[in-house]
């Protein structure tokens, strides 16, 4: 009879532990499914089709004409997304590093966004620089002859 009581207590404990483990596993699966079904917060999960370049340029023009620095920054980053959809710049500094023309205006916009005094920002110069879109920086590959033979000549 004493053994029977221990068996009942042990079986009840095992059943309780099994139910707790099952509940925890279900909760984890539900949490994992809710982040993939809902709006995820990771930057990779937010990747979408790049916006239409024409509409982004229109947004940039409106922001510059209204001297709206925040909207202009968003529009510039969206414009960068249309040029580099797989590796879009995430900041104005990163965008400025990739473009040939308009770097000074991009840096000026970035400075005005984070300036302590938030003085009036004029968007005319920015719009003049980007009215025809972005000019990607030309990448020049310099080959130099250091006098050494290539290690794997047939791989080129």
Protein Blocks (a to p, Z undefined) as FASTA:
>chain_A
ZZmmmmmmmmmmmmmmmmmmmmmmmmmmmmmmmmmmmccfbfklmpccdddfklmmmmmm
mmmmnopaklmmmmmmmmmmmmmmmlccfbfklmmmmpmbhklmmmmmmmmmmpmklpac
dfklmmmmmmnopaddddddddddehiacfblmlZZ
